[in-house]
């Protein structure tokens, strides 16, 4: 019995804080994002997520919308990451 009581208690390790990102944006936020996107050379959905605190799925939808409008073009499309650049 004494051996069982002295078992090592495993720590849970580092816990990452959950970010509270927006799922929807308004027209002003969308225009702000478009202005910022036009300034950069290479863009990824994760860059947009970090900068504007939006979800990755929303960033992907914004990029696909801008690709349809011929503002951006897709440079490299991998399974998880997609690179975009100015057209």
N, C-alpha and C positions, 0 to 999 in steps of 0.2 A: 503493500500500500504506500509506503513513503516514497517509492520511486515514481509512482504515478502522480503524486502531488507536486513533484519537482519538474514536471514537463515544461519545456520551453513554450512560452506564450509568443506566438508568431505575430509580428506587427503587420498591419494592413498596408504599410508602405505609404508612399506619397499619394494623396488623393487630389486629383486635378479639379479645380473649381469649374463648375458648370457655367458656361457663358450664357447670358441672357440676350440672345440675338433676336432682332426683329424678323417677323415672318412676312409682314406686309410693309410697303412704303407708300408715301403719298407722292403727288406730282412734284412737289418741291424737292423732295429727297431724290426722286428719279432724275430730275434735271441736274441736281448737284453731282450725282454719280456720273452722269454722262459727261459733264464738264471735266471732271477729274480723270475719267477714262481716256479722254482725248489727249491729255497731257503726257501719258505714260507710253513707253515703247512696248514693253511686254507685260501682259496681264494674265493672272490666273484667278479662278474663283476664290481661292483661299486668300489672296491679296485683298480682294474686294471685301471679303468677310471680315478680315482683321481691321481694315480701314473704316468701314461704315457700320459695323456691328449688325450685319444681316446674315441670314442663313446661307449655306452653300447652295441649296436648291434655288433660292431666290437669285443668287448671283449667277447661276447657270442660266436661268430664264432671262435675266437681263442681257447676258452675253449672246444668247441665241437671238434675242430680239434685235440687238445691235448688228449682228451678222446678217440678219434678214434685211436690215436697212442699209447694208453695205458700209457701215461705219467701221466695223472691225472685221478681221478675217481670222480663221483658225489656222494656226501654224502647225501645231502638232497635237494630235488627238490620241491619247493613251486611254487605257481603261479607267483610270482614276483621275488623272490630271489632263487638262487641256490648256494649251497656251494660245493666247490671242495677241494680235498686234493691230496697229492702225492700218486701215486700208489705203 
